């Protein structure tokens, strides 16, 4: 199979608004065959997986093979019983994929909360205040200069100057 026919997205399967999936969708035509490693690689949203499966198989007329689930092979069992079995397996696996996504998000939120409780800080550490911050801040607080001028003197945006000023003020009160 040529590499031009391999599509891989590097983002979450939470929805189908993914560049490579859109490209694949546009390229697929009647009687094409789509191989998917597993159903959760197609997507992680129960309703959207079922809808995309229907569009691909019924409207576009393509066949789909899910490599890790031989029951999900639309080339076989085109009769009523085969379609029925495929639909049941698809629904169960779609449910499992969405449920796993929910579990992942819950575990992630719990991990972040636990890290914050231990005092872990996220993001880049703040830059140290410039040497002239104290003077510029007091000139601004005493009305001798504007916030914009004080921020420019410190090499900061006005929003950052005000934010760091509020932290500075709280630190002085402690």
PyMOL commands that set and color helices and strands:
alter all, ss='L'
color gray80, all
select helices_A, chain A and resi 3-5+19-27+39-42+46-59+80-117+133-141+147-154+158-173
alter helices_A, ss='H'
color red, helices_A
select strands_A, chain A and resi 33-36+63-66
alter strands_A, ss='S'
color yellow, strands_A
deselect
rebuild
show_as cartoon
